[in-house]
Amino acid sequence: MDEVVPTAKIDDLDVAILRQLNVDGRRSYREIARELGVSISTVSNRVKRLEQESVITGYVPVVDPKRIGYDVIAVIGVRISRGKLLEVQRRIGKDERVFGVYDVTGEWDSVIMVRFKNTRELDSFIKKLVAMENVERSYTQVVLNIVKEEKRVVV
């Protein structure tokens, strides 16, 4: 069972700083301080605390998957043998194309989100997935269009 992580205590200024970083994670503390009407040291101290409390867990570039050749997104439901959920999910999650593995309610035990360069890769992935030990069944949906997709967490 996953560890329960207590919610960090954040105030309105922390939220405002997080929103500024969500717009541009490379934005300088000077720019953020000017925008929010606080000192640079206040922003620096707040960001340092948010990092220490694991509210901010890292900084990454936001990459457009299509620009690097990943044109196919699949949503895959998986039925997994009783008692083997986390083991199978962890195995699936090791594939670098998998960008989401979720426990869900309903007919399926897990839903995974995967990006592929083409349908041949998708086909190969599905065949390996259903051949995995403790994977009982799967269903696959291919995303045709993305209407909305957030690259950030709303604060």
Secondary structure, 3 states (H helix, E strand, C coil): CCCCCCCCCCCHHHHHHHHHHHHCCCCCHHHHHHHHCCCHHHHHHHHHHHHHCCCCCCCCCCCCHHHHCCCEEEEEEEEECCCCHHHHHHHHHCCCCEEEEEECCCCCCEEEEEEECCHHHHHHHHHHHHHCCCEEEEEEEECCCCCCCCCCCCC
